[in-house]
Amino acid sequence: MSLLDKKFKLKHIALAGFACIALLGVTVAMIEATNQSSFCGTTCHEMDPMYQTWLHSGHKNVGCAECHEKPGIEGTIASKWQGTQELFLHVTGQVPDPIKMENPQDKVNCYTCHQGNIMNEEIAAKDKNPHTAKHFANGMNCLTCHSGVVHKDGANVDLPSRDRCYTCHLDAMGKL
């Protein structure tokens, strides 16, 4: 192998290395940019209603990605893949109106900040606090009672009414 061949191969290896580093840098920058809440609200006009209600909610200091992206690298990859699919729908004009989530409870991470709300049964019963492990063990999740929080104006300021409890506890609640 001649010296020219070695330089040619070394040059290609170096270029490939620089390309990989540049691609990694662009990827990290894109992930960081798309994790900004302003990206969600200003880039895609169909997200504006959700962005506006978030801005006026008690959760306005919690970023979109903090709630809608599962923690860790797997969550980031899944979120960015979903975002790429949504970008395709946006560019091709196929975004449904209104936007609906198939399983909204799978798209929020309430426990990241509110894990202290799953209380001991005895303490919760004394205070009539519904945040018990029993509810969660029976297939309920935060959105079962707190549906619309953040992205529905009325739900941003109100606690769930007792009417929501009546859907399961009609007999027991009638005795209170």
N, C-alpha and C positions, 0 to 999 in steps of 0.2 A: 504494500500500500504506500503510495507516494505521500509526500508532505502536503501536497495540494489536496489530496483526498481526505487526509486527516483534518486539515483546516476547514474543508467543506463540511464534513460531518460535525465537527465541533461548532461551527457556525450555526448549523441547523438545530443542534441540541440546545445551544444558547438561545436561539430564537424561540424554540418550543418552550423553553423554561420561562422566558420573559412573557410569552403569550399566556401561559398558565397563570403566572403571577398577575398579569393584567386582568384576565378573566376572573380570577378570585377577587381581586379588588373591585371590579365592576359588580360582581355578585353581592359582595358585602355591602356596597353602597346602595344597590337596589333594594336589598332586604331592609336596610336602615330607612331608606326613603319611604318604602311602602308600609313600614310600621308606624309612620307618623299619622295621627288622626286627621290632620289637615289633608293628607293625600286622599283618604277615603272620601272626604266631603267635597273637595274641590276638583278632583280629577274626573270623577264619574258623576254626571249630573243626576243619574238615577239614585245615587246614594245621598243626595242633598237633604231629603226629608229626615232620614235617620241621623245625619250629621247635625242638623238644626235642633232636633229634639235632644240629642246628646249634649249639645252646647248649653241647653237650658235645664239640664238634669242635675241631680245631686252627684252624678258620676262623671261630671265634665272634667275632673282632674285625673280620671282613669282612662288611659289610651285604649283605642279600639282593639289593638292587638292584645292588650292585657286581658281583655274579656273574651275575644273571639278567636284567639290562637292558643292552642294547647301548649303547655310548657315544654321546653326541650327542643332538640334538633328535629325530632320526628314531627312535632307540632308545627315547627317553622316550615319544614318541607311540605307537609300536608296543606298548610295555609297558603303557601306560595303557589302550589299546584292548583288549588282551588281558585286563587286570584288570577292565575293565567287563564283558566277556563272562563272566568267571569270577564276578563279582558277580551277574550275572543267573542263572547256574547255582546259585549259593549260595541266592539269595532264592527261587528256584522249586523248590529241593530236587532238582536234577538233577545234582549233583556225583557223578561216578563214584567207586565205592569198590572198590579203592583208586585214588587219583589216579595216572594214568599220563601221561607226556609222550610225544608221538609221536616227536620227535627231540630227546632230551635234550642231545645235543652242540650243538644250535643254541641252547640256552637257557643256556649258561654262557660266561663270558669268562675262562678260565684265563690266557690270554696277557697280560691286563692287568697281572697281578702276576708271572707266571712266564715271561715271554718270554725270559729268560736261559737257560731250560732247553732251548731248541732250539740244540744245540751243533754245533760243527764236527765233521765225520765222523771225522777223524783223532784228535782229542782224545777224542771219545766212545768210539771203538774201543779206545784204549789203556786207558781206565778202565772199559770194558764198561758204559758209560752208554747206556741206550736212547733218551734224548731227542735224537734226531737229525732233521734236516730230511728224511732219507730216509723215515722212518716217516710223517711228516706228508704228504709228497708222494705216498705210496701210499694216501692216503685215511684214515689213522688220525687220531685226535685224542686229546686228554687222557683222555676217558672210555673210550676203547678199552681202556686198561689200568687206569685209576683209577676204574672204575665204582663208584658208591656213596659216594665220598668226600663227606664232610659229612653226607649224609642216610642213612647206613647205619652203625650203630654199629661193627661189626667193621672196616669199611673206613676208619674215622676214624683208627685208630692203626697199621694195617698197611700196609706197602708191597705192591704187587702181587707175588704169588709167581712163581717161575720157571715154574710151570705155565702161566701166562698167556703167557709167551714161547714155550713149547712148541707152542702152537696154530698158530704160523706157522713156527717154527724148529726143529722136532723133530730133523731130521738134524744141523744145525749144533750144537745144544745138546747132543746126545748125545755129541759128540766132545770136549766140554770137561771 
